Structure formats: structure tokens, C-alpha cells
Amino acid sequence: MRQILLFAALAASLVLLSGFALSRAKEDKAEDMTGKAAYQKISAEEAYEMMSSQEVVVVDVRTREEYDGGHIENAVLVPNESIGSEMPEALPDKEATLLVYCRSGRRSKDAAQKLLALGYQSVYDFGGVIDWPYELVKER
């Protein structure tokens, strides 16, 4: 009897969780359809091509120490932890195309979402510098 109750409780939990996931997916789709800006995930190669062919702002969201150890040329340092409820001073133009990166991709995703919430319109996340196949600049 106990096993039947346990099985029933487990089955009910699975049904509830799958229903929650489905409703969340519908909410995400609805947000996309409302015209809200969404950041775009691109590869390092696509980011490099954009840097070569158009005016972009490359945003490094790592710490100062990580930045000084090697960063992409002309990247602006805006640590992820410093992005809050106000527009970062280093990024005054909300219409600019922003290419965001960190070390591995986790902080860049978080930062891209926060920048969009602050009203930036064109935000691209190209992940982590560990996947950057091109040269880095080191501070002296």
C-alpha cells in the first residue's frame, strides 16, 4: 500500500512539473512575440566578423584582474557585478551594438540579460574568452 501511495505521489509530481515547464515555455514565447528585445547568442567567429565589418562595442564583463591578464583589443571593461539598475557609465549609447563576453559564457549571458533589462537594444553574447581563437591584449 505504501508503495502505491509513493508511486501516485511521484506521478502527480511529474505531471505538475511538466505542466509548469509547458506554461513557462508559453510565457517565454509570448515575451518574444511582444517585441521585447532578446540578446542573441553568436560564435566567436561571428563576433570577430562583426568587429571587422561594423561599429560595435566589445564588452568584457570579467573582473579587472581577468581583464588585465588578457582581453580582446578595444574591449570595454564593465564587470558583471557592477551592472545593476542603472546604465553603466562606460556604455552611454543604448542604441549601440554590444558584443558581450566573459571567461566561459555564464557571466556574459547574465550580463546580456541585465543590459537588455536596462534598455539596450542590440546585445550579442559570444560566450567566453576561452573559446576566442584570436589574439588577446595584455595590460602592462
Secondary structure as the mmCIF struct_conf table of DSSP 4:
data_model
#
loop_
_struct_conf.conf_type_id
_struct_conf.id
_struct_conf.beg_label_comp_id
_struct_conf.beg_label_asym_id
_struct_conf.beg_label_seq_id
_struct_conf.end_label_comp_id
_struct_conf.end_label_asym_id
_struct_conf.end_label_seq_id
HELX_RH_AL_P HELX_RH_AL_P1 ARG A 2 MET A 33
TURN_TY1_P TURN_TY1_P1 THR A 34 GLY A 35
STRN STRN1 GLN A 40 LYS A 41
HELX_RH_AL_P HELX_RH_AL_P2 ALA A 44 SER A 53
BEND BEND1 GLN A 54 GLN A 54
STRN STRN2 VAL A 57 ASP A 60
BEND BEND2 ARG A 62 ARG A 62
HELX_RH_AL_P HELX_RH_AL_P3 ARG A 64 GLY A 69
STRN STRN3 HIS A 71 HIS A 71
TURN_TY1_P TURN_TY1_P2 GLU A 73 ASN A 74
HELX_LH_PP_P HELX_LH_PP_P1 ALA A 75 ALA A 75
STRN STRN4 VAL A 76 LEU A 77
HELX_RH_3T_P HELX_RH_3T_P1 ASN A 80 SER A 82
BEND BEND3 GLY A 84 GLU A 86
TURN_TY1_P TURN_TY1_P3 GLU A 89 ALA A 90
TURN_TY1_P TURN_TY1_P4 LYS A 94 GLU A 95
BEND BEND4 ALA A 96 ALA A 96
STRN STRN5 THR A 97 CYS A 102
BEND BEND5 ARG A 103 GLY A 105
HELX_RH_AL_P HELX_RH_AL_P4 ARG A 106 ALA A 117
TURN_TY1_P TURN_TY1_P5 LEU A 118 GLY A 119
BEND BEND6 GLN A 121 GLN A 121
STRN STRN6 SER A 122 GLY A 128
HELX_RH_3T_P HELX_RH_3T_P2 VAL A 129 ASP A 131
BEND BEND7 TYR A 134 TYR A 134
STRN STRN7 VAL A 137 VAL A 137
#
